[in-house]
Amino acid sequence: MKDEKAESNKEAGELNQQPSLKELQQSHHILEALISTLPTQTKKELVDLLQTLAKSDESQETNNAVHQRALQIVSDICKPNSPKEIKEQGGNERRHHDRRIK
């Protein structure tokens, strides 16, 4: 029983630890790179969502919805090209190659 309580306290302590300066800088650089790839409207939306999450003044339900939308934006950026985009790119490369042959 004591071991379970000690383990629980250890986990809670780990969650409450502040990230190091190096970790914050790495996160900052990653976030900057991510945001720089977004269209202007999506960039504004993501920044607004992140500011809302940082304030934590909203209800848990609202925070969950905001969090899910922010994750969706990031997921869309991180996904590889869709099959349609890949097909279009392949077609453009093929036409470009054909022009070089002529």
N, CA, C and O of each residue as an XYZ file, in Angstrom:
408
protein
N       0.813     -1.184      0.000
C       0.000      0.000      0.000
C       0.866      1.260      0.000
O       0.588      2.217     -0.723
N       1.936      1.246      0.835
C       2.828      2.396      0.887
C       3.505      2.614     -0.463
O       3.682      3.752     -0.898
N       3.886      1.510     -1.129
C       4.555      1.610     -2.432
C       3.647      2.264     -3.467
O       4.105      3.065     -4.282
N       2.354      1.922     -3.432
C       1.407      2.522     -4.369
C       1.268      4.022     -4.118
O       1.218      4.814     -5.060
N       1.207      4.404     -2.848
C       1.077      5.814     -2.496
C       2.338      6.581     -2.876
O       2.253      7.701     -3.381
N       3.496      5.996     -2.640
C       4.764      6.640     -2.997
C       4.858      6.806     -4.509
O       5.297      7.847     -4.999
N       4.452      5.794     -5.234
C       4.473      5.863     -6.704
C       3.523      6.939     -7.202
O       3.854      7.684     -8.124
N       2.339      7.027     -6.594
C       1.362      8.044     -6.973
C       1.905      9.442     -6.709
O       1.746     10.333     -7.543
N       2.545      9.648     -5.554
C       3.153     10.943     -5.232
C       4.280     11.286     -6.196
O       4.438     12.440     -6.594
N       5.063     10.277     -6.569
C       6.165     10.488     -7.510
C       5.619     10.951     -8.867
O       6.147     11.889     -9.464
N       4.561     10.292     -9.349
C       3.949     10.665    -10.626
C       3.374     12.072    -10.567
O       3.517     12.842    -11.517
N       2.728     12.410     -9.463
C       2.162     13.752     -9.304
C       3.271     14.791     -9.299
O       3.116     15.862     -9.886
N       4.388     14.490     -8.645
C       5.528     15.403     -8.623
C       6.104     15.617    -10.011
O       6.491     16.732    -10.360
N       6.163     14.553    -10.806
C       6.683     14.668    -12.168
C       5.782     15.544    -13.027
O       6.270     16.288    -13.877
N       4.476     15.463    -12.813
C       3.544     16.267    -13.585
C       3.649     17.745    -13.227
O       3.409     18.608    -14.071
N       4.005     18.039    -11.985
C       4.076     19.415    -11.527
C       5.419     20.082    -11.836
O       5.555     21.292    -11.655
N       6.410     19.318    -12.299
C       7.717     19.893    -12.596
C       7.615     20.813    -13.800
O       6.911     20.522    -14.767
N       8.325     21.919    -13.725
C       8.359     22.864    -14.835
C       9.369     22.381    -15.868
O      10.404     21.822    -15.506
N       9.079     22.588    -17.145
C      10.040     22.190    -18.175
C      11.304     23.052    -18.068
O      11.261     24.192    -17.607
N      12.406     22.484    -18.499
C      13.666     23.219    -18.461
C      13.671     24.295    -19.541
O      12.851     24.276    -20.459
N      14.589     25.214    -19.421
C      14.722     26.274    -20.413
C      14.998     25.680    -21.792
O      14.451     26.143    -22.794
N      15.838     24.665    -21.840
C      16.158     24.018    -23.125
C      14.903     23.415    -23.760
O      14.685     23.546    -24.965
N      14.084     22.755    -22.942
C      12.849     22.167    -23.461
C      11.897     23.249    -23.956
O      11.252     23.079    -24.991
N      11.802     24.343    -23.239
C      10.949     25.454    -23.661
C      11.442     26.052    -24.973
O      10.639     26.364    -25.852
N      12.748     26.214    -25.110
C      13.306     26.769    -26.348
C      13.050     25.834    -27.528
O      12.701     26.284    -28.620
N      13.224     24.536    -27.302
C      12.955     23.570    -28.376
C      11.486     23.618    -28.785
O      11.167     23.616    -29.974
N      10.606     23.660    -27.809
C       9.180     23.735    -28.097
C       8.845     25.015    -28.853
O       8.033     25.006    -29.779
N       9.470     26.102    -28.455
C       9.245     27.390    -29.105
C       9.659     27.344    -30.576
O       8.934     27.823    -31.448
N      10.823     26.767    -30.841
C      11.302     26.678    -32.227
C      10.404     25.772    -33.071
O      10.121     26.069    -34.231
N       9.968     24.683    -32.485
C       9.075     23.774    -33.208
C       7.755     24.465    -33.510
O       7.230     24.363    -34.619
N       7.222     25.168    -32.519
C       5.955     25.874    -32.706
C       6.082     26.973    -33.753
O       5.186     27.147    -34.579
N       7.180     27.713    -33.725
C       7.401     28.751    -34.746
C       7.437     28.148    -36.145
O       6.811     28.673    -37.065
N       8.164     27.053    -36.306
C       8.258     26.402    -37.609
C       6.900     25.897    -38.062
O       6.545     26.021    -39.234
N       6.154     25.337    -37.150
C       4.825     24.827    -37.457
C       3.901     25.953    -37.897
O       3.226     25.844    -38.921
N       3.871     27.016    -37.135
C       2.978     28.134    -37.426
C       3.356     28.820    -38.735
O       2.485     29.310    -39.454
N       4.634     28.857    -39.045
C       5.054     29.532    -40.279
C       4.543     28.836    -41.536
O       4.496     29.446    -42.605
N       4.160     27.566    -41.419
C       3.657     26.831    -42.585
C       2.167     27.023    -42.821
O       1.640     26.602    -43.851
N       1.483     27.658    -41.870
C       0.028     27.778    -41.943
C      -0.429     28.955    -42.799
O       0.256     29.975    -42.876
N      -1.582     28.812    -43.437
C      -2.208     29.967    -44.085
C      -2.586     30.988    -43.014
O      -2.768     30.625    -41.852
N      -2.704     32.237    -43.388
C      -2.932     33.324    -42.437
C      -4.130     33.078    -41.534
O      -4.026     33.264    -40.321
N      -5.254     32.668    -42.084
C      -6.468     32.475    -41.275
C      -6.281     31.341    -40.273
O      -6.678     31.475    -39.116
N      -5.689     30.237    -40.694
C      -5.469     29.108    -39.798
C      -4.456     29.468    -38.720
O      -4.585     29.051    -37.569
N      -3.446     30.246    -39.104
C      -2.441     30.705    -38.147
C      -3.110     31.506    -37.028
O      -2.839     31.291    -35.846
N      -3.981     32.425    -37.418
C      -4.695     33.249    -36.428
C      -5.560     32.377    -35.533
O      -5.602     32.573    -34.319
N      -6.250     31.412    -36.134
C      -7.106     30.523    -35.347
C      -6.286     29.723    -34.340
O      -6.678     29.609    -33.179
N      -5.159     29.171    -34.768
C      -4.332     28.370    -33.871
C      -3.777     29.219    -32.730
O      -3.764     28.778    -31.581
N      -3.327     30.414    -33.033
C      -2.813     31.304    -31.989
C      -3.912     31.623    -30.977
O      -3.673     31.606    -29.770
N      -5.113     31.913    -31.471
C      -6.247     32.184    -30.574
C      -6.566     30.972    -29.694
O      -6.840     31.113    -28.502
N      -6.527     29.791    -30.294
C      -6.796     28.567    -29.536
C      -5.744     28.359    -28.445
O      -6.077     28.019    -27.310
N      -4.482     28.564    -28.796
C      -3.412     28.376    -27.818
C      -3.498     29.395    -26.686
O      -3.224     29.070    -25.531
N      -3.878     30.621    -27.017
C      -4.050     31.637    -25.975
C      -5.204     31.273    -25.051
O      -5.114     31.470    -23.840
N      -6.274     30.749    -25.607
C      -7.415     30.316    -24.797
C      -6.990     29.204    -23.849
O      -7.349     29.216    -22.672
N      -6.228     28.244    -24.362
C      -5.770     27.150    -23.513
C      -4.821     27.642    -22.424
O      -4.853     27.136    -21.302
N      -3.989     28.610    -22.738
C      -3.033     29.133    -21.766
C      -3.734     29.841    -20.610
O      -3.264     29.785    -19.474
N      -4.841     30.499    -20.888
C      -5.578     31.219    -19.848
C      -6.268     30.263    -18.885
O      -6.352     30.545    -17.689
N      -6.755     29.153    -19.381
C      -7.466     28.144    -18.591
C      -8.646     28.726    -17.815
O      -9.023     28.183    -16.776
N      -9.231     29.813    -18.298
C     -10.400     30.410    -17.643
C     -11.692     29.714    -18.064
O     -12.735     29.901    -17.437
N     -11.623     28.927    -19.106
C     -12.811     28.288    -19.658
C     -13.141     27.010    -18.894
O     -12.324     26.504    -18.124
N     -14.344     26.497    -19.118
C     -14.758     25.239    -18.502
C     -13.944     24.088    -19.095
O     -13.331     24.222    -20.155
N     -13.951     22.981    -18.405
C     -13.214     21.802    -18.879
C     -13.740     21.364    -20.247
O     -12.965     20.954    -21.111
N     -15.040     21.449    -20.438
C     -15.647     21.056    -21.714
C     -15.165     21.968    -22.845
O     -14.826     21.496    -23.930
N     -15.139     23.263    -22.585
C     -14.659     24.216    -23.589
C     -13.183     23.983    -23.875
O     -12.765     23.979    -25.032
N     -12.389     23.787    -22.816
C     -10.961     23.525    -23.002
C     -10.735     22.270    -23.837
O      -9.840     22.237    -24.681
N     -11.549     21.229    -23.602
C     -11.413     20.003    -24.391
C     -11.706     20.265    -25.865
O     -10.995     19.763    -26.736
N     -12.739     21.042    -26.150
C     -13.084     21.352    -27.536
C     -11.979     22.182    -28.192
O     -11.610     21.937    -29.341
N     -11.456     23.161    -27.457
C     -10.379     24.011    -27.981
C      -9.136     23.163    -28.224
O      -8.471     23.292    -29.253
N      -8.835     22.300    -27.269
C      -7.672     21.416    -27.389
C      -7.800     20.510    -28.611
O      -6.839     20.337    -29.361
N      -8.985     19.933    -28.811
C      -9.205     19.047    -29.959
C      -9.040     19.786    -31.287
O      -8.467     19.242    -32.231
N      -9.535     21.015    -31.363
C      -9.397     21.797    -32.603
C      -7.926     22.125    -32.865
O      -7.460     22.038    -34.001
N      -7.203     22.499    -31.819
C      -5.772     22.791    -31.978
C      -5.026     21.538    -32.436
O      -4.163     21.613    -33.310
N      -5.352     20.401    -31.854
C      -4.726     19.145    -32.280
C      -5.055     18.821    -33.731
O      -4.206     18.314    -34.464
N      -6.281     19.111    -34.148
C      -6.685     18.848    -35.522
C      -5.860     19.686    -36.495
O      -5.417     19.186    -37.529
N      -5.657     20.951    -36.168
C      -4.855     21.827    -37.032
C      -3.435     21.285    -37.152
O      -2.884     21.193    -38.249
N      -2.852     20.929    -36.014
C      -1.480     20.410    -36.018
C      -1.420     19.082    -36.760
O      -0.478     18.848    -37.518
N      -2.393     18.218    -36.562
C      -2.419     16.928    -37.255
C      -2.494     17.111    -38.768
O      -1.829     16.405    -39.524
N      -3.315     18.072    -39.197
C      -3.441     18.326    -40.633
C      -2.116     18.783    -41.235
O      -1.801     18.442    -42.376
N      -1.347     19.546    -40.482
C      -0.054     20.018    -40.970
C       0.937     18.869    -41.056
O       1.737     18.792    -41.988
N       0.879     17.983    -40.080
C       1.873     16.918    -39.968
C       1.584     15.715    -40.860
O       2.448     14.855    -41.033
N       0.389     15.645    -41.424
C       0.046     14.520    -42.293
C       0.845     14.611    -43.585
O       1.099     15.703    -44.092
N       1.243     13.448    -44.119
C       1.869     13.478    -45.438
C       0.834     13.921    -46.476
O      -0.367     13.927    -46.205
N       1.307     14.283    -47.645
C       0.394     14.735    -48.701
C      -0.698     13.706    -48.941
O      -0.466     12.499    -48.871
N      -1.884     14.206    -49.223
C      -2.995     13.318    -49.523
C      -2.735     12.626    -50.856
O      -1.954     13.128    -51.664
N      -3.377     11.479    -51.102
C      -3.179     10.776    -52.371
C      -3.476     11.664    -53.582
O      -2.797     11.560    -54.604
N      -4.483     12.537    -53.475
C      -4.819     13.433    -54.583
C      -3.656     14.387    -54.870
O      -3.293     14.600    -56.027
N      -3.072     14.962    -53.809
C      -1.951     15.882    -53.984
C      -0.746     15.161    -54.578
O      -0.052     15.702    -55.439
N      -0.503     13.942    -54.115
C       0.620     13.173    -54.634
C       0.408     12.888    -56.116
O       1.339     12.994    -56.914
N      -0.829     12.522    -56.482
C      -1.141     12.229    -57.881
C      -0.939     13.473    -58.741
O      -0.377     13.394    -59.833
N      -1.405     14.635    -58.240
C      -1.236     15.886    -58.983
C       0.237     16.230    -59.144
O       0.666     16.641    -60.222
N       1.012     16.063    -58.081
C       2.435     16.357    -58.158
C       3.106     15.425    -59.152
O       3.960     15.851    -59.929
N       2.724     14.160    -59.130
C       3.298     13.191    -60.060
C       2.974     13.550    -61.497
O       3.824     13.427    -62.379
N       1.749     13.993    -61.736
C       1.349     14.395    -63.080
C       2.143     15.598    -63.551
O       2.564     15.642    -64.707
N       2.353     16.562    -62.692
C       3.132     17.751    -63.051
C       4.572     17.382    -63.352
O       5.161     17.905    -64.298
N       5.145     16.490    -62.564
C       6.515     16.071    -62.800
C       6.624     15.323    -64.125
O       7.609     15.479    -64.846
N       5.615     14.511    -64.451
C       5.630     13.743    -65.685
C       5.565     14.690    -66.886
O       6.299     14.513    -67.859
N       4.672     15.712    -66.816
C       4.574     16.676    -67.903
C       5.868     17.455    -68.058
O       6.327     17.708    -69.172
N       6.455     17.834    -66.921
C       7.719     18.568    -66.967
C       8.807     17.715    -67.607
O       9.616     18.206    -68.394
N       8.813     16.417    -67.254
C       9.787     15.498    -67.830
C       9.554     15.347    -69.330
O      10.512     15.313    -70.102
N       8.285     15.255    -69.754
C       7.950     15.115    -71.166
C       8.445     16.309    -71.965
O       8.911     16.143    -73.092
N       8.355     17.503    -71.406
C       8.810     18.705    -72.108
C      10.308     18.667    -72.316
O      10.803     19.130    -73.344
N      11.038     18.121    -71.356
C      12.488     18.055    -71.490
C      12.887     17.093    -72.601
O      13.898     17.308    -73.270
N      12.119     16.052    -72.802
C      12.453     15.053    -73.816
C      12.257     15.630    -75.209
O      13.040     15.327    -76.109
N      11.232     16.456    -75.411
C      10.920     16.999    -76.739
C      11.926     17.943    -77.225
O      11.790     18.477    -78.327
